[in-house]
Amino acid sequence: MEEILEIRDGCSTPEQLLKSLAFARYLKIYKREFIEHLESRPEKRQHEARPRISFIKSIEPREIVAMLDEKRLSSKEQHERNRELVRFLDGAFHHYRGRAYSRLVRLQNAVVAGGEETPDTVKERVTGKAQHLSKLILETRRQLLNKVGLDMGVRRTQGLSVSPNVTAGEISGHYLNLPADYVNLAYVPLTVAADIQTGVNYNTPSNKRALPFYELPHNPFNAEAFAPEEWVSVALQVGAWLIVAYLHKSRGCIEMEPGLLNLFPFGKVDEIQADRRPDGLFFFGDPNADEQQDLGYFWDETNSVLIGCVPNHDPLKYFGYAKKPILTLHNVLAIRKGEMPLHCGCTRYVMRFGEETGEPYIADMLVKADDMGRVALESGIDGQLHPMFYGTETGAFACLDGFSEQAKLMMQGREVGYNNAMGSNARQIVPITEAEEVEQADVLDVLLYMNNFNLIEEDGCTIKIDMSVDEAIEHFRLGERVAAGSTQTHRGSKESSYWANPFPLLKDNQGQVLHQELYEQFKNNEARFISEMKNLVAQDEMLIGVACSQLMAGAFKDNSDEDVDRCHYHSREAIEQEGPARLAEDLIDLIKKRALLKREQLGGRASQVSVTVALIGDSRTGKSETAEKMEGILSLQVI
């Protein structure tokens, strides 16, 4: 297992830092990687490499500490040795900033042990620890450079941050109410608060998903082979369910940690304290799992817990194999409970009305779901069932291909990136909403399927709602989209996924049912949902239909150049930006009409109403891109 640097030492001075176990461990890691790099050179370059290897092998932490403590002038030979040492350490400094993965961790058992510590105070302490360590490393570097005369003549306050990738506040894993068959997991500390370094890009061995995450006939978790010291764990609140993610500390796996922390809310400490049992356990990078047989999920009937597993296999080391399986666990749990998981973007629009004219305007856009949510049929104060929408993620796993430069600029300072250097499908995880908005229920007012390939003429409406509920539902069941090439489907080709793939995929492209028992439960849930929708649509309390983002219409092989010209697009490439903008304009008009009707249904005096809109679609159907265009049109933010 390639090492990561886990820092548990508490250091206050440069001397303490250089004497710490963490520094000794990192020096060992850097020396090993440097020597391996030199030994890999061609034979004709080994003449220069061998003396360098001998020098690196000779370096010991105590020599560096002695150099910092040295009060008298050293000999010329020792001075040159010291300068060489510091140059080597400066290379280690930049290696740490650019390539190393580090975690600064502190146990905070007082959070659940009835002490004065709370999750909020832990967050403050965690952030303080990260900032202190960063300053200490920079000060140590400065002192070493100054000691040998390599400090800059003019003092420059450099814009450097050497905070750990993740500074974690952990509690003992024993606080989790784990079933007896999973008792080994109690020895893995549980992260319940964290400070992550943003603006970092991680390169992982894979850049797309090619294999499905399906139900397994067996439990992939091997309790006997599980080594707790090789794992970190994070308590995640995914919708209504507590899902604990276990990440292997090996490279290519541990890099998923900051992305998950930027994507999902933390599990609630008070519920853990109240002895709540996890609903799901997810293992990413399991070295004991078979790469073909153990990729998927398993419902442990005996212990009433859902298990997910991604083996430690390079083609699976991609953030999509962390996000999608966790959401799959959410969706399986939702279906089993009788609810409808929706692969969608969902926004709640806060609508107000002009004091003189009564004209509606959008005062705010609050994201409830970027990629996945669920609908539960719940009784309202009127005694009637209503579709109540809940989200899952507070962040977005955004594909940068379809975003404007302005949108990318707005992400800076909050983003965790993956594979920016790989060209297509570069992604960033960016926080976009608050946990409170995701967790609260709101009546679903508008449900639209996202069609990303049909071209719409310039004077045509991109939203089709003049259809029956049954006709609209067929679009959701067919789930057609044109792919961008981030999955196994070739870019520009059409594919079909039932209900836009509410993971796990319930039907394949040929309409074959894949998870019979779960599919039957989903059909039962769907029937109840459709029945209530028909009542609501008939009473003009809900809209359902199709929205055409045209996002991939330029890439769609069946769209001719004549079709592009007829719809007044200057080029195929221009459609990717202009298509979602046209849909955004039509959505704004639709939302305003719904706001007026909703106000009228409430008696006509409300000063504010909410209109909640869900856009159903798989990846690259235009959900996020359309939301971005709406923000630009409405000028809710200026940069």
Beta strands, then each sheet from edge to edge (+ up, - down):
strand 1: 5-7
strand 2: 102-107
strand 3: 166-171
strand 4: 190-196
strand 5: 200-202
strand 6: 214-215
strand 7: 231-238
strand 8: 241-248
strand 9: 280-286
strand 10: 296-300
strand 11: 305-311
strand 12: 340-342
strand 13: 344-353
strand 14: 360-369
strand 15: 373-379
strand 16: 385-391
strand 17: 395-399
strand 18: 416-418
strand 19: 427-431
strand 20: 442-443
strand 21: 446-451
strand 22: 463-464
strand 23: 480-482
strand 24: 494-496
strand 25: 543-548
strand 26: 608-616
sheet 1: 1+ 2+ 3+ 4- 7- 8+ 9+ 11+ 10- 6-
sheet 2: 5+ 18+ 19- 17+
sheet 3: 12+ 15- 16+ 20-
sheet 4: 14+ 13- 26+ 21+ 25+ 22-
sheet 5: 23+ 24-
end
